[in-house]
């Protein structure tokens, strides 16, 4: 075998090795990215579990409904970077809005008609402000178009007790992580509300 043939075979071998090395490097990158994504998801889940534990610890033993609502609102506000928070409870044939914040960007009591509140409860899902508009949200459109808002249902054994309204300026839109975190405490919160109402009526 002459030098030219050896050189050619060597070049082919090196090319194959380089291709294999690139393929392995790409596979390693994909694996590392998968690990990083899994770790991020795991950390997010841990944060939600930690928030739920802190929330339940904070409301444990509270038997007064207004105190319960105010405590919950303050905790939710802290978790959502001081967003505006209100709780709407279905009381008999009416709804009652409870809030510990007087500095509202909008007037929820004026924007939320009985029909809208009923529609939100019947939907039994997280509603965006776009959903609320289709359900009958009323009020100053200029003001409403400048906020980011969601409602999160409060359900107990399939029955909707009301919902949490969270909103703030559209410049700082509510994130899916914030919404998911607050959603995680609604079951326990709904149970606590039901317990307080039972004590009130006993």
Helices and strands as residue ranges (DSSP letters): H 3-59, H 65-79, E 84-91, E 94-98, H 108-111, H 114-123, E 127-128, H 129-135, H 141-144, E 147-156, E 159-169, G 170-172, H 176-183, H 186-201
